[in-house]
Amino acid sequence: MTNEEERALRELLARLLQEHRDLDAAIAALVTSPGSDLIQIQRLKKRKLILRDKIRRIEDQLTPDIIA
């Protein structure tokens, strides 16, 4: 992996982590508000899980494989 590719992956990772945190805050706000839309909460939770999977894939790409 070139330095340019690694930098691009790290930038993407930072954006995804921020979006994940934002979704977490939005879900928390919706859960505590009265009359919240349960379908909307479920959609946000699903999006959060998808983001978590993408984050893990990128972290795996950035972590070198060390065979001992």
mmCIF file as Biopython writes it, N, C-alpha, C and O atoms, coordinates in Angstrom:
data_model
#
loop_
_atom_site.group_PDB
_atom_site.id
_atom_site.type_symbol
_atom_site.label_atom_id
_atom_site.label_alt_id
_atom_site.label_comp_id
_atom_site.label_asym_id
_atom_site.label_entity_id
_atom_site.label_seq_id
_atom_site.pdbx_PDB_ins_code
_atom_site.Cartn_x
_atom_site.Cartn_y
_atom_site.Cartn_z
_atom_site.occupancy
_atom_site.B_iso_or_equiv
_atom_site.auth_seq_id
_atom_site.auth_asym_id
_atom_site.pdbx_PDB_model_num
ATOM 1   N N  . MET A ? 1  ? 0.858   -1.175  0.000  1.0 0.0 1  A 1 
ATOM 2   C CA . MET A ? 1  ? 0.000   0.000   0.000  1.0 0.0 1  A 1 
ATOM 3   C C  . MET A ? 1  ? 0.904   1.237   0.000  1.0 0.0 1  A 1 
ATOM 4   O O  . MET A ? 1  ? 1.840   1.336   0.793  1.0 0.0 1  A 1 
ATOM 5   N N  . THR A ? 2  ? 0.613   2.159   -0.886 1.0 0.0 2  A 1 
ATOM 6   C CA . THR A ? 2  ? 1.403   3.381   -0.959 1.0 0.0 2  A 1 
ATOM 7   C C  . THR A ? 2  ? 0.989   4.346   0.151  1.0 0.0 2  A 1 
ATOM 8   O O  . THR A ? 2  ? -0.067  4.199   0.768  1.0 0.0 2  A 1 
ATOM 9   N N  . ASN A ? 3  ? 1.846   5.332   0.385  1.0 0.0 3  A 1 
ATOM 10  C CA . ASN A ? 3  ? 1.535   6.338   1.405  1.0 0.0 3  A 1 
ATOM 11  C C  . ASN A ? 3  ? 0.265   7.104   1.060  1.0 0.0 3  A 1 
ATOM 12  O O  . ASN A ? 3  ? -0.510  7.464   1.946  1.0 0.0 3  A 1 
ATOM 13  N N  . GLU A ? 4  ? 0.054   7.350   -0.225 1.0 0.0 4  A 1 
ATOM 14  C CA . GLU A ? 4  ? -1.142  8.074   -0.679 1.0 0.0 4  A 1 
ATOM 15  C C  . GLU A ? 4  ? -2.404  7.255   -0.393 1.0 0.0 4  A 1 
ATOM 16  O O  . GLU A ? 4  ? -3.411  7.795   0.065  1.0 0.0 4  A 1 
ATOM 17  N N  . GLU A ? 5  ? -2.342  5.952   -0.666 1.0 0.0 5  A 1 
ATOM 18  C CA . GLU A ? 5  ? -3.490  5.084   -0.390 1.0 0.0 5  A 1 
ATOM 19  C C  . GLU A ? 5  ? -3.765  5.003   1.112  1.0 0.0 5  A 1 
ATOM 20  O O  . GLU A ? 5  ? -4.918  5.029   1.542  1.0 0.0 5  A 1 
ATOM 21  N N  . GLU A ? 6  ? -2.706  4.908   1.896  1.0 0.0 6  A 1 
ATOM 22  C CA . GLU A ? 6  ? -2.873  4.845   3.350  1.0 0.0 6  A 1 
ATOM 23  C C  . GLU A ? 6  ? -3.471  6.138   3.887  1.0 0.0 6  A 1 
ATOM 24  O O  . GLU A ? 6  ? -4.342  6.108   4.757  1.0 0.0 6  A 1 
ATOM 25  N N  . ARG A ? 7  ? -3.009  7.266   3.375  1.0 0.0 7  A 1 
ATOM 26  C CA . ARG A ? 7  ? -3.549  8.553   3.813  1.0 0.0 7  A 1 
ATOM 27  C C  . ARG A ? 7  ? -5.035  8.673   3.462  1.0 0.0 7  A 1 
ATOM 28  O O  . ARG A ? 7  ? -5.835  9.161   4.260  1.0 0.0 7  A 1 
ATOM 29  N N  . ALA A ? 8  ? -5.387  8.221   2.262  1.0 0.0 8  A 1 
ATOM 30  C CA . ALA A ? 8  ? -6.793  8.272   1.843  1.0 0.0 8  A 1 
ATOM 31  C C  . ALA A ? 8  ? -7.662  7.377   2.731  1.0 0.0 8  A 1 
ATOM 32  O O  . ALA A ? 8  ? -8.776  7.752   3.095  1.0 0.0 8  A 1 
ATOM 33  N N  . LEU A ? 9  ? -7.151  6.199   3.074  1.0 0.0 9  A 1 
ATOM 34  C CA . LEU A ? 9  ? -7.905  5.297   3.953  1.0 0.0 9  A 1 
ATOM 35  C C  . LEU A ? 9  ? -8.067  5.906   5.344  1.0 0.0 9  A 1 
ATOM 36  O O  . LEU A ? 9  ? -9.130  5.791   5.954  1.0 0.0 9  A 1 
ATOM 37  N N  . ARG A ? 10 ? -7.020  6.548   5.844  1.0 0.0 10 A 1 
ATOM 38  C CA . ARG A ? 10 ? -7.096  7.172   7.177  1.0 0.0 10 A 1 
ATOM 39  C C  . ARG A ? 10 ? -8.100  8.335   7.184  1.0 0.0 10 A 1 
ATOM 40  O O  . ARG A ? 10 ? -8.812  8.536   8.168  1.0 0.0 10 A 1 
ATOM 41  N N  . GLU A ? 11 ? -8.155  9.092   6.093  1.0 0.0 11 A 1 
ATOM 42  C CA . GLU A ? 11 ? -9.137  10.177  6.000  1.0 0.0 11 A 1 
ATOM 43  C C  . GLU A ? 11 ? -10.559 9.616   5.957  1.0 0.0 11 A 1 
ATOM 44  O O  . GLU A ? 11 ? -11.457 10.135  6.620  1.0 0.0 11 A 1 
ATOM 45  N N  . LEU A ? 12 ? -10.755 8.568   5.183  1.0 0.0 12 A 1 
ATOM 46  C CA . LEU A ? 12 ? -12.068 7.925   5.109  1.0 0.0 12 A 1 
ATOM 47  C C  . LEU A ? 12 ? -12.450 7.361   6.476  1.0 0.0 12 A 1 
ATOM 48  O O  . LEU A ? 12 ? -13.596 7.491   6.906  1.0 0.0 12 A 1 
ATOM 49  N N  . LEU A ? 13 ? -11.500 6.742   7.150  1.0 0.0 13 A 1 
ATOM 50  C CA . LEU A ? 13 ? -11.743 6.191   8.477  1.0 0.0 13 A 1 
ATOM 51  C C  . LEU A ? 13 ? -12.178 7.284   9.449  1.0 0.0 13 A 1 
ATOM 52  O O  . LEU A ? 13 ? -13.111 7.089   10.228 1.0 0.0 13 A 1 
ATOM 53  N N  . ALA A ? 14 ? -11.509 8.425   9.407  1.0 0.0 14 A 1 
ATOM 54  C CA . ALA A ? 14 ? -11.864 9.532   10.297 1.0 0.0 14 A 1 
ATOM 55  C C  . ALA A ? 14 ? -13.289 10.015  10.019 1.0 0.0 14 A 1 
ATOM 56  O O  . ALA A ? 14 ? -14.038 10.295  10.955 1.0 0.0 14 A 1 
ATOM 57  N N  . ARG A ? 15 ? -13.669 10.115  8.744  1.0 0.0 15 A 1 
ATOM 58  C CA . ARG A ? 15 ? -15.030 10.543  8.397  1.0 0.0 15 A 1 
ATOM 59  C C  . ARG A ? 15 ? -16.071 9.533   8.868  1.0 0.0 15 A 1 
ATOM 60  O O  . ARG A ? 15 ? -17.119 9.909   9.394  1.0 0.0 15 A 1 
ATOM 61  N N  . LEU A ? 16 ? -15.775 8.255   8.677  1.0 0.0 16 A 1 
ATOM 62  C CA . LEU A ? 16 ? -16.717 7.216   9.106  1.0 0.0 16 A 1 
ATOM 63  C C  . LEU A ? 16 ? -16.860 7.181   10.624 1.0 0.0 16 A 1 
ATOM 64  O O  . LEU A ? 16 ? -17.962 6.996   11.141 1.0 0.0 16 A 1 
ATOM 65  N N  . LEU A ? 17 ? -15.757 7.358   11.335 1.0 0.0 17 A 1 
ATOM 66  C CA . LEU A ? 17 ? -15.823 7.385   12.801 1.0 0.0 17 A 1 
ATOM 67  C C  . LEU A ? 17 ? -16.664 8.565   13.281 1.0 0.0 17 A 1 
ATOM 68  O O  . LEU A ? 17 ? -17.442 8.434   14.226 1.0 0.0 17 A 1 
ATOM 69  N N  . GLN A ? 18 ? -16.507 9.715   12.629 1.0 0.0 18 A 1 
ATOM 70  C CA . GLN A ? 18 ? -17.299 10.881  13.006 1.0 0.0 18 A 1 
ATOM 71  C C  . GLN A ? 18 ? -18.782 10.646  12.731 1.0 0.0 18 A 1 
ATOM 72  O O  . GLN A ? 18 ? -19.632 10.994  13.551 1.0 0.0 18 A 1 
ATOM 73  N N  . GLU A ? 19 ? -19.087 10.060  11.585 1.0 0.0 19 A 1 
ATOM 74  C CA . GLU A ? 19 ? -20.482 9.766   11.258 1.0 0.0 19 A 1 
ATOM 75  C C  . GLU A ? 19 ? -21.068 8.764   12.257 1.0 0.0 19 A 1 
ATOM 76  O O  . GLU A ? 19 ? -22.230 8.879   12.646 1.0 0.0 19 A 1 
ATOM 77  N N  . HIS A ? 20 ? -20.265 7.787   12.669 1.0 0.0 20 A 1 
ATOM 78  C CA . HIS A ? 20 ? -20.701 6.791   13.654 1.0 0.0 20 A 1 
ATOM 79  C C  . HIS A ? 20 ? -21.037 7.470   14.977 1.0 0.0 20 A 1 
ATOM 80  O O  . HIS A ? 20 ? -22.058 7.162   15.593 1.0 0.0 20 A 1 
ATOM 81  N N  . ARG A ? 21 ? -20.177 8.397   15.417 1.0 0.0 21 A 1 
ATOM 82  C CA . ARG A ? 21 ? -20.439 9.143   16.661 1.0 0.0 21 A 1 
ATOM 83  C C  . ARG A ? 21 ? -21.687 10.001  16.529 1.0 0.0 21 A 1 
ATOM 84  O O  . ARG A ? 21 ? -22.484 10.086  17.463 1.0 0.0 21 A 1 
ATOM 85  N N  . ASP A ? 22 ? -21.863 10.640  15.372 1.0 0.0 22 A 1 
ATOM 86  C CA . ASP A ? 22 ? -23.046 11.473  15.147 1.0 0.0 22 A 1 
ATOM 87  C C  . ASP A ? 22 ? -24.323 10.641  15.193 1.0 0.0 22 A 1 
ATOM 88  O O  . ASP A ? 22 ? -25.326 11.065  15.767 1.0 0.0 22 A 1 
ATOM 89  N N  . LEU A ? 23 ? -24.283 9.454   14.587 1.0 0.0 23 A 1 
ATOM 90  C CA . LEU A ? 23 ? -25.447 8.577   14.628 1.0 0.0 23 A 1 
ATOM 91  C C  . LEU A ? 23 ? -25.744 8.141   16.057 1.0 0.0 23 A 1 
ATOM 92  O O  . LEU A ? 23 ? -26.905 8.055   16.456 1.0 0.0 23 A 1 
ATOM 93  N N  . ASP A ? 24 ? -24.705 7.868   16.819 1.0 0.0 24 A 1 
ATOM 94  C CA . ASP A ? 24 ? -24.883 7.470   18.214 1.0 0.0 24 A 1 
ATOM 95  C C  . ASP A ? 24 ? -25.598 8.575   18.991 1.0 0.0 24 A 1 
ATOM 96  O O  . ASP A ? 24 ? -26.511 8.304   19.770 1.0 0.0 24 A 1 
ATOM 97  N N  . ALA A ? 25 ? -25.181 9.805   18.775 1.0 0.0 25 A 1 
ATOM 98  C CA . ALA A ? 25 ? -25.815 10.935  19.454 1.0 0.0 25 A 1 
ATOM 99  C C  . ALA A ? 25 ? -27.261 11.118  18.991 1.0 0.0 25 A 1 
ATOM 100 O O  . ALA A ? 25 ? -28.141 11.408  19.802 1.0 0.0 25 A 1 
ATOM 101 N N  . ALA A ? 26 ? -27.506 10.952  17.706 1.0 0.0 26 A 1 
ATOM 102 C CA . ALA A ? 26 ? -28.863 11.106  17.176 1.0 0.0 26 A 1 
ATOM 103 C C  . ALA A ? 26 ? -29.792 10.022  17.727 1.0 0.0 26 A 1 
ATOM 104 O O  . ALA A ? 26 ? -30.940 10.294  18.077 1.0 0.0 26 A 1 
ATOM 105 N N  . ILE A ? 27 ? -29.286 8.801   17.798 1.0 0.0 27 A 1 
ATOM 106 C CA . ILE A ? 27 ? -30.087 7.704   18.343 1.0 0.0 27 A 1 
ATOM 107 C C  . ILE A ? 27 ? -30.406 7.970   19.809 1.0 0.0 27 A 1 
ATOM 108 O O  . ILE A ? 27 ? -31.544 7.782   20.239 1.0 0.0 27 A 1 
ATOM 109 N N  . ALA A ? 28 ? -29.422 8.401   20.570 1.0 0.0 28 A 1 
ATOM 110 C CA . ALA A ? 28 ? -29.635 8.685   21.987 1.0 0.0 28 A 1 
ATOM 111 C C  . ALA A ? 28 ? -30.675 9.786   22.166 1.0 0.0 28 A 1 
ATOM 112 O O  . ALA A ? 28 ? -31.517 9.706   23.061 1.0 0.0 28 A 1 
ATOM 113 N N  . ALA A ? 29 ? -30.621 10.809  21.324 1.0 0.0 29 A 1 
ATOM 114 C CA . ALA A ? 29 ? -31.582 11.904  21.418 1.0 0.0 29 A 1 
ATOM 115 C C  . ALA A ? 29 ? -32.993 11.435  21.074 1.0 0.0 29 A 1 
ATOM 116 O O  . ALA A ? 29 ? -33.958 11.821  21.735 1.0 0.0 29 A 1 
ATOM 117 N N  . LEU A ? 30 ? -33.112 10.604  20.039 1.0 0.0 30 A 1 
ATOM 118 C CA . LEU A ? 30 ? -34.435 10.114  19.642 1.0 0.0 30 A 1 
ATOM 119 C C  . LEU A ? 30 ? -35.030 9.177   20.690 1.0 0.0 30 A 1 
ATOM 120 O O  . LEU A ? 30 ? -36.234 9.205   20.945 1.0 0.0 30 A 1 
ATOM 121 N N  . VAL A ? 31 ? -34.185 8.353   21.290 1.0 0.0 31 A 1 
ATOM 122 C CA . VAL A ? 31 ? -34.682 7.396   22.278 1.0 0.0 31 A 1 
ATOM 123 C C  . VAL A ? 31 ? -35.252 8.121   23.495 1.0 0.0 31 A 1 
ATOM 124 O O  . VAL A ? 31 ? -36.255 7.691   24.064 1.0 0.0 31 A 1 
ATOM 125 N N  . THR A ? 32 ? -34.613 9.218   23.891 1.0 0.0 32 A 1 
ATOM 126 C CA . THR A ? 32 ? -35.062 9.934   25.088 1.0 0.0 32 A 1 
ATOM 127 C C  . THR A ? 32 ? -36.219 10.889  24.825 1.0 0.0 32 A 1 
ATOM 128 O O  . THR A ? 32 ? -36.874 11.335  25.767 1.0 0.0 32 A 1 
ATOM 129 N N  . SER A ? 33 ? -36.482 11.210  23.556 1.0 0.0 33 A 1 
ATOM 130 C CA . SER A ? 33 ? -37.568 12.147  23.269 1.0 0.0 33 A 1 
ATOM 131 C C  . SER A ? 33 ? -38.909 11.412  23.267 1.0 0.0 33 A 1 
ATOM 132 O O  . SER A ? 33 ? -39.010 10.291  22.770 1.0 0.0 33 A 1 
ATOM 133 N N  . PRO A ? 34 ? -39.922 12.047  23.818 1.0 0.0 34 A 1 
ATOM 134 C CA . PRO A ? 34 ? -41.242 11.409  23.832 1.0 0.0 34 A 1 
ATOM 135 C C  . PRO A ? 34 ? -41.837 11.364  22.427 1.0 0.0 34 A 1 
ATOM 136 O O  . PRO A ? 34 ? -41.690 12.299  21.641 1.0 0.0 34 A 1 
ATOM 137 N N  . GLY A ? 35 ? -42.503 10.267  22.136 1.0 0.0 35 A 1 
ATOM 138 C CA . GLY A ? 35 ? -43.153 10.128  20.837 1.0 0.0 35 A 1 
ATOM 139 C C  . GLY A ? 35 ? -42.179 9.932   19.695 1.0 0.0 35 A 1 
ATOM 140 O O  . GLY A ? 35 ? -42.474 10.295  18.556 1.0 0.0 35 A 1 
ATOM 141 N N  . SER A ? 36 ? -41.024 9.364   19.986 1.0 0.0 36 A 1 
ATOM 142 C CA . SER A ? 36 ? -40.024 9.191   18.932 1.0 0.0 36 A 1 
ATOM 143 C C  . SER A ? 36 ? -40.453 8.101   17.951 1.0 0.0 36 A 1 
ATOM 144 O O  . SER A ? 36 ? -41.207 7.192   18.298 1.0 0.0 36 A 1 
ATOM 145 N N  . ASP A ? 37 ? -39.966 8.212   16.745 1.0 0.0 37 A 1 
ATOM 146 C CA . ASP A ? 37 ? -40.302 7.297   15.656 1.0 0.0 37 A 1 
ATOM 147 C C  . ASP A ? 37 ? -39.418 6.051   15.757 1.0 0.0 37 A 1 
ATOM 148 O O  . ASP A ? 37 ? -38.216 6.119   15.502 1.0 0.0 37 A 1 
ATOM 149 N N  . LEU A ? 38 ? -40.013 4.920   16.128 1.0 0.0 38 A 1 
ATOM 150 C CA . LEU A ? 38 ? -39.243 3.692   16.318 1.0 0.0 38 A 1 
ATOM 151 C C  . LEU A ? 38 ? -38.634 3.182   15.012 1.0 0.0 38 A 1 
ATOM 152 O O  . LEU A ? 38 ? -37.545 2.608   15.015 1.0 0.0 38 A 1 
ATOM 153 N N  . ILE A ? 39 ? -39.323 3.388   13.916 1.0 0.0 39 A 1 
ATOM 154 C CA . ILE A ? 39 ? -38.780 2.951   12.623 1.0 0.0 39 A 1 
ATOM 155 C C  . ILE A ? 39 ? -37.540 3.767   12.281 1.0 0.0 39 A 1 
ATOM 156 O O  . ILE A ? 39 ? -36.551 3.219   11.793 1.0 0.0 39 A 1 
ATOM 157 N N  . GLN A ? 40 ? -37.584 5.058   12.529 1.0 0.0 40 A 1 
ATOM 158 C CA . GLN A ? 40 ? -36.421 5.912   12.272 1.0 0.0 40 A 1 
ATOM 159 C C  . GLN A ? 40 ? -35.242 5.485   13.145 1.0 0.0 40 A 1 
ATOM 160 O O  . GLN A ? 40 ? -34.103 5.455   12.678 1.0 0.0 40 A 1 
ATOM 161 N N  . ILE A ? 41 ? -35.506 5.160   14.394 1.0 0.0 41 A 1 
ATOM 162 C CA . ILE A ? 41 ? -34.442 4.709   15.299 1.0 0.0 41 A 1 
ATOM 163 C C  . ILE A ? 41 ? -33.823 3.419   14.771 1.0 0.0 41 A 1 
ATOM 164 O O  . ILE A ? 41 ? -32.601 3.273   14.779 1.0 0.0 41 A 1 
ATOM 165 N N  . GLN A ? 42 ? -34.643 2.492   14.318 1.0 0.0 42 A 1 
ATOM 166 C CA . GLN A ? 42 ? -34.128 1.233   13.776 1.0 0.0 42 A 1 
ATOM 167 C C  . GLN A ? 42 ? -33.284 1.468   12.521 1.0 0.0 42 A 1 
ATOM 168 O O  . GLN A ? 42 ? -32.256 0.819   12.334 1.0 0.0 42 A 1 
ATOM 169 N N  . ARG A ? 43 ? -33.711 2.384   11.673 1.0 0.0 43 A 1 
ATOM 170 C CA . ARG A ? 43 ? -32.933 2.708   10.468 1.0 0.0 43 A 1 
ATOM 171 C C  . ARG A ? 43 ? -31.570 3.283   10.838 1.0 0.0 43 A 1 
ATOM 172 O O  . ARG A ? 43 ? -30.552 2.930   10.242 1.0 0.0 43 A 1 
ATOM 173 N N  . LEU A ? 44 ? -31.564 4.167   11.824 1.0 0.0 44 A 1 
ATOM 174 C CA . LEU A ? 44 ? -30.292 4.750   12.262 1.0 0.0 44 A 1 
ATOM 175 C C  . LEU A ? 44 ? -29.375 3.690   12.872 1.0 0.0 44 A 1 
ATOM 176 O O  . LEU A ? 44 ? -28.165 3.705   12.647 1.0 0.0 44 A 1 
ATOM 177 N N  . LYS A ? 45 ? -29.950 2.779   13.638 1.0 0.0 45 A 1 
ATOM 178 C CA . LYS A ? 45 ? -29.152 1.710   14.233 1.0 0.0 45 A 1 
ATOM 179 C C  . LYS A ? 45 ? -28.572 0.792   13.153 1.0 0.0 45 A 1 
ATOM 180 O O  . LYS A ? 45 ? -27.431 0.343   13.263 1.0 0.0 45 A 1 
ATOM 181 N N  . LYS A ? 46 ? -29.351 0.520   12.126 1.0 0.0 46 A 1 
ATOM 182 C CA . LYS A ? 46 ? -28.865 -0.309  11.020 1.0 0.0 46 A 1 
ATOM 183 C C  . LYS A ? 46 ? -27.721 0.398   10.293 1.0 0.0 46 A 1 
ATOM 184 O O  . LYS A ? 46 ? -26.711 -0.223  9.962  1.0 0.0 46 A 1 
ATOM 185 N N  . ARG A ? 47 ? -27.885 1.688   10.049 1.0 0.0 47 A 1 
ATOM 186 C CA . ARG A ? 47 ? -26.827 2.470   9.396  1.0 0.0 47 A 1 
ATOM 187 C C  . ARG A ? 47 ? -25.554 2.471   10.254 1.0 0.0 47 A 1 
ATOM 188 O O  . ARG A ? 47 ? -24.439 2.398   9.737  1.0 0.0 47 A 1 
ATOM 189 N N  . LYS A ? 48 ? -25.747 2.556   11.568 1.0 0.0 48 A 1 
ATOM 190 C CA . LYS A ? 48 ? -24.606 2.551   12.487 1.0 0.0 48 A 1 
ATOM 191 C C  . LYS A ? 48 ? -23.859 1.212   12.414 1.0 0.0 48 A 1 
ATOM 192 O O  . LYS A ? 48 ? -22.629 1.190   12.443 1.0 0.0 48 A 1 
ATOM 193 N N  . LEU A ? 49 ? -24.586 0.113   12.319 1.0 0.0 49 A 1 
ATOM 194 C CA . LEU A ? 49 ? -23.945 -1.203  12.195 1.0 0.0 49 A 1 
ATOM 195 C C  . LEU A ? 49 ? -23.184 -1.335  10.880 1.0 0.0 49 A 1 
ATOM 196 O O  . LEU A ? 49 ? -22.092 -1.903  10.841 1.0 0.0 49 A 1 
ATOM 197 N N  . ILE A ? 50 ? -23.763 -0.809  9.810  1.0 0.0 50 A 1 
ATOM 198 C CA . ILE A ? 50 ? -23.080 -0.841  8.511  1.0 0.0 50 A 1 
ATOM 199 C C  . ILE A ? 50 ? -21.783 -0.042  8.589  1.0 0.0 50 A 1 
ATOM 200 O O  . ILE A ? 50 ? -20.748 -0.473  8.082  1.0 0.0 50 A 1 
ATOM 201 N N  . LEU A ? 51 ? -21.845 1.123   9.227  1.0 0.0 51 A 1 
ATOM 202 C CA . LEU A ? 51 ? -20.646 1.938   9.390  1.0 0.0 51 A 1 
ATOM 203 C C  . LEU A ? 51 ? -19.592 1.204   10.208 1.0 0.0 51 A 1 
ATOM 204 O O  . LEU A ? 51 ? -18.405 1.246   9.886  1.0 0.0 51 A 1 
ATOM 205 N N  . ARG A ? 52 ? -20.034 0.531   11.273 1.0 0.0 52 A 1 
ATOM 206 C CA . ARG A ? 52 ? -19.080 -0.198  12.113 1.0 0.0 52 A 1 
ATOM 207 C C  . ARG A ? 52 ? -18.351 -1.263  11.298 1.0 0.0 52 A 1 
ATOM 208 O O  . ARG A ? 52 ? -17.147 -1.455  11.464 1.0 0.0 52 A 1 
ATOM 209 N N  . ASP A ? 53 ? -19.069 -1.951  10.424 1.0 0.0 53 A 1 
ATOM 210 C CA . ASP A ? 53 ? -18.442 -2.964  9.578  1.0 0.0 53 A 1 
ATOM 211 C C  . ASP A ? 53 ? -17.427 -2.338  8.621  1.0 0.0 53 A 1 
ATOM 212 O O  . ASP A ? 53 ? -16.337 -2.876  8.429  1.0 0.0 53 A 1 
ATOM 213 N N  . LYS A ? 54 ? -17.787 -1.203  8.024  1.0 0.0 54 A 1 
ATOM 214 C CA . LYS A ? 54 ? -16.858 -0.511  7.122  1.0 0.0 54 A 1 
ATOM 215 C C  . LYS A ? 54 ? -15.613 -0.058  7.877  1.0 0.0 54 A 1 
ATOM 216 O O  . LYS A ? 54 ? -14.495 -0.173  7.373  1.0 0.0 54 A 1 
ATOM 217 N N  . ILE A ? 55 ? -15.813 0.457   9.088  1.0 0.0 55 A 1 
ATOM 218 C CA . ILE A ? 55 ? -14.695 0.923   9.915  1.0 0.0 55 A 1 
ATOM 219 C C  . ILE A ? 55 ? -13.753 -0.238  10.210 1.0 0.0 55 A 1 
ATOM 220 O O  . ILE A ? 55 ? -12.535 -0.096  10.103 1.0 0.0 55 A 1 
ATOM 221 N N  . ARG A ? 56 ? -14.306 -1.369  10.577 1.0 0.0 56 A 1 
ATOM 222 C CA . ARG A ? 56 ? -13.468 -2.544  10.880 1.0 0.0 56 A 1 
ATOM 223 C C  . ARG A ? 56 ? -12.694 -3.016  9.667  1.0 0.0 56 A 1 
ATOM 224 O O  . ARG A ? 56 ? -11.529 -3.393  9.788  1.0 0.0 56 A 1 
ATOM 225 N N  . ARG A ? 57 ? -13.330 -3.003  8.484  1.0 0.0 57 A 1 
ATOM 226 C CA . ARG A ? 57 ? -12.621 -3.419  7.262  1.0 0.0 57 A 1 
ATOM 227 C C  . ARG A ? 57 ? -11.450 -2.490  6.978  1.0 0.0 57 A 1 
ATOM 228 O O  . ARG A ? 57 ? -10.366 -2.951  6.618  1.0 0.0 57 A 1 
ATOM 229 N N  . ILE A ? 58 ? -11.656 -1.199  7.134  1.0 0.0 58 A 1 
ATOM 230 C CA . ILE A ? 58 ? -10.581 -0.235  6.870  1.0 0.0 58 A 1 
ATOM 231 C C  . ILE A ? 58 ? -9.469  -0.394  7.904  1.0 0.0 58 A 1 
ATOM 232 O O  . ILE A ? 58 ? -8.289  -0.357  7.555  1.0 0.0 58 A 1 
ATOM 233 N N  . GLU A ? 59 ? -9.836  -0.570  9.172  1.0 0.0 59 A 1 
ATOM 234 C CA . GLU A ? 59 ? -8.822  -0.777  10.210 1.0 0.0 59 A 1 
ATOM 235 C C  . GLU A ? 59 ? -8.007  -2.035  9.929  1.0 0.0 59 A 1 
ATOM 236 O O  . GLU A ? 59 ? -6.799  -2.055  10.164 1.0 0.0 59 A 1 
ATOM 237 N N  . ASP A ? 60 ? -8.655  -3.080  9.430  1.0 0.0 60 A 1 
ATOM 238 C CA . ASP A ? 60 ? -7.932  -4.303  9.065  1.0 0.0 60 A 1 
ATOM 239 C C  . ASP A ? 60 ? -6.951  -4.053  7.926  1.0 0.0 60 A 1 
ATOM 240 O O  . ASP A ? 60 ? -5.855  -4.612  7.912  1.0 0.0 60 A 1 
ATOM 241 N N  . GLN A ? 61 ? -7.344  -3.218  6.975  1.0 0.0 61 A 1 
ATOM 242 C CA . GLN A ? 61 ? -6.448  -2.895  5.854  1.0 0.0 61 A 1 
ATOM 243 C C  . GLN A ? 61 ? -5.234  -2.105  6.338  1.0 0.0 61 A 1 
ATOM 244 O O  . GLN A ? 61 ? -4.129  -2.267  5.822  1.0 0.0 61 A 1 
ATOM 245 N N  . LEU A ? 62 ? -5.455  -1.251  7.333  1.0 0.0 62 A 1 
ATOM 246 C CA . LEU A ? 62 ? -4.366  -0.391  7.826  1.0 0.0 62 A 1 
ATOM 247 C C  . LEU A ? 62 ? -3.437  -1.115  8.789  1.0 0.0 62 A 1 
ATOM 248 O O  . LEU A ? 62 ? -2.296  -0.696  8.988  1.0 0.0 62 A 1 
ATOM 249 N N  . THR A ? 63 ? -3.923  -2.205  9.391  1.0 0.0 63 A 1 
ATOM 250 C CA . THR A ? 63 ? -3.105  -2.956  10.340 1.0 0.0 63 A 1 
ATOM 251 C C  . THR A ? 63 ? -2.310  -4.004  9.581  1.0 0.0 63 A 1 
ATOM 252 O O  . THR A ? 63 ? -2.890  -4.846  8.896  1.0 0.0 63 A 1 
ATOM 253 N N  . PRO A ? 64 ? -0.993  -3.962  9.694  1.0 0.0 64 A 1 
ATOM 254 C CA . PRO A ? 64 ? -0.182  -4.931  8.969  1.0 0.0 64 A 1 
ATOM 255 C C  . PRO A ? 64 ? -0.362  -6.334  9.540  1.0 0.0 64 A 1 
ATOM 256 O O  . PRO A ? 64 ? -0.535  -6.514  10.745 1.0 0.0 64 A 1 
ATOM 257 N N  . ASP A ? 65 ? -0.318  -7.314  8.656  1.0 0.0 65 A 1 
ATOM 258 C CA . ASP A ? 65 ? -0.385  -8.710  9.096  1.0 0.0 65 A 1 
ATOM 259 C C  . ASP A ? 65 ? 0.992   -9.129  9.604  1.0 0.0 65 A 1 
ATOM 260 O O  . ASP A ? 65 ? 1.978   -9.099  8.868  1.0 0.0 65 A 1 
ATOM 261 N N  . ILE A ? 66 ? 1.038   -9.516  10.861 1.0 0.0 66 A 1 
ATOM 262 C CA . ILE A ? 66 ? 2.298   -9.966  11.443 1.0 0.0 66 A 1 
ATOM 263 C C  . ILE A ? 66 ? 2.145   -11.439 11.781 1.0 0.0 66 A 1 
ATOM 264 O O  . ILE A ? 66 ? 1.331   -11.831 12.618 1.0 0.0 66 A 1 
ATOM 265 N N  . ILE A ? 67 ? 2.937   -12.224 11.118 1.0 0.0 67 A 1 
ATOM 266 C CA . ILE A ? 67 ? 2.904   -13.668 11.358 1.0 0.0 67 A 1 
ATOM 267 C C  . ILE A ? 67 ? 4.089   -14.010 12.254 1.0 0.0 67 A 1 
ATOM 268 O O  . ILE A ? 67 ? 5.246   -13.835 11.872 1.0 0.0 67 A 1 
ATOM 269 N N  . ALA A ? 68 ? 3.781   -14.496 13.441 1.0 0.0 68 A 1 
ATOM 270 C CA . ALA A ? 68 ? 4.842   -14.809 14.395 1.0 0.0 68 A 1 
ATOM 271 C C  . ALA A ? 68 ? 5.272   -16.248 14.263 1.0 0.0 68 A 1 
ATOM 272 O O  . ALA A ? 68 ? 6.160   -16.697 14.988 1.0 0.0 68 A 1 
#
